[in-house]
Amino acid sequence: MTYQHESEVDDEVEDDSWKGDDLDGKFESFEEHLRSKGFTYLSEGSFRRVYERKGIVIKVPTCTDGLLDNRVEHTAYHKYWNGPTRRGVYLAPCRLLANGCLMMKKLTWEIGLDRPKWAALIDGRQVGPYKGRMVAYDYALDMTERFKWEREWKCESKFFNSLEWRNQRPHIDTYLSQKERRLRKVG
């Protein structure tokens, strides 16, 4: 996936020193670089800050879970491309930058549009129109494959594997096989 002016962002992300648990200050210079290129702060979630410019967003992790969320969204999109996930969810296109930040097309909900039924499966029902259909644009916490990917990557999201998240999103278990349920760290 290529975006207009992509090189202005990617030129600043040459190394992988972002890997690890301690992210304190790791992205300050990158965020400053984004602002210098005209990106503006858009919002912040539990694990990532979002910057926007000309229809593009950059999701900057604020903790290790944010890094994992970016990796999950990238992996999920590249697994499913333009097809639905095994739960029928269509995903917004994205690209993982070398520093662990995620570049994605900015999507917004428009009043009057109907949300697909699967939107209820996405945290905050964060879906928007893209090329004639609705896609999820913040879906890292709702990917059931995440358990498998975290094992393959030899890392684990503290939040995604917490009892708190399991209690908030019980539908995830209904999509897991018995083997996947056994591998889940909680409950």
N, C-alpha and C positions, 0 to 999 in steps of 0.2 A: 504494500500500500504506500503510495507516495502522495504527499501533500505539497501544495504550493509553499515555497519558502521553508521547506523541511530542513534543508542544510543549515539554515541559520540556527536551528535548535540543536540538531545532531552534531554539529561541529564542536559543541561544547561538552560532549559526553564521550570522551575517548577511553576512559578506563572503567574498571569494575570495582573500584575501591569502596563502593556503596555496600558491598556484600558484608553481612554480619549483623549482629544484634544491635549495636550501638549506632543509631542514626543521628545522634545529637550534632547538629550543625553540618551534616554531610551534604545537604542540598541548598544551603544558604547561597553559595556563589551561583549555583545553577538557577535558583529562583531570581536572583539579581540579574543574571543573564537574560532570563525570560522577560523580565520587566524592561530591560534595556532594548529588547527587540519588539516592544509594543504589546506584550501579553499583559493582561490585567487579571488581578485576583478575582475569581468568580465565587468560590465557596470552599468550605472545608467539611469533610465528613469525619467519621471516627478515626480513619487511618490515612487519609490523603487530603492534600490541598489541591485545588483545581485552578488552573490559569487558562485564559481564553484569548484568542486573537483570530479574527477573520474566519470564524466557523470551525476552528480547531481548538481542542482542549488538550492540556497536558496535565496528567494526574501525577502529582509529586507525593511520594510516600512520606509519612511523618513517623513511621515506626516499622518494625519488621513485618507486621501484619499487612501494612500498606504495600510493601514490596511483594509479598505473596499474592495479594489481591491483584496487583498489576500483572504478575506472571500468570495467574489463573485466567484472567480475562484474555490475555494474549494467547495462551495455550488453547483455551476454549474456542476462540474465534478461528484460530488456524486449524482446529480439528473439524469444526462444522462449516466453515466458510459461509456460503449462502443458504445452507440447509438448516433445518431446525435441530435443536438438541433432542435428546431422547425424551424430553418432557414437552417438546413442541415449541420451545422458545427460540426466536430468531435473535441473533447477536449483532451489535454494532461493530463495524470494522475497527481494528486498532493495530498499533505497532509498538512493540517494546523497544525503548531506546537503550543504548548501551549502558546507561547508568541506572536502569531499573525503573525509570519513569515511563508512563504510558501515553502515547499520542493517539487521539481519537477524534473523529468528526463530532462537532458539537451538535447534539440533538436536544430538542425541547418539545415538551408536550404542548399541543395546541388545543385550545378550547373548541369543543364541537367534534373532535375526533373520538371515535370509539376505541376504547382500549380492548385488546384481545383478551380472552379469558385467561390465558397464561400469564398475563401481567400481574395477577394476584400472587403468582409464585415468585415474583421479583421483589426484593426488599425495597420498600418505598414506591413500588409500581413505577420505577424509573424507566419508562419507555418513550420512544419518540419515533416520528416518521423518518424513514431513510429509503430512498429509491422505490417508493410506491408501497412499502409495507412497514409495519411497526417492528422495531427492534429494541432490545434491552440495551441500556448504555451503562449500567452499573450492576453487574451480575456476578461478581466474584464470590459472594457469600451464598449464592444459590446454585452453584455448580456441584452436583453430586459426585462428579469425577474428581473433585478436589481431594478427597481422601486418598485416592490412588496416586494422584500427581504428587501430593506432599510426601508420600512414602518414597516414590521414585526420586524426588529431589532431596530426600533425607533432611526434611525440615517440617515444621508443624506450626500452624497458626494457633496461637493460644486461644483466641476468641472463637474461631470456627469450631474448635474441638471442645468448647466449654459447655457446661450444662445450661448456662444462661441462653446461649444461642440455640441449642437443641430445643429448649422449651419455647423459644420464640418462633421457631420454624419447624414444627413437628412434621410438616408435609415432606420434608427432605427424606426422612426415614422410609416413607412409603415408596420412594423411588429407588431405594437401595436394595440390592440383593441381600440374602442372609449373610453371605460372606462379607459383603461391604459393611453391614451392620456390626458384625463381630469385630471388624477392624477399626471401627470408629472408637475413639478414645474414651468417650463418655457413655454412661448409661447402659 
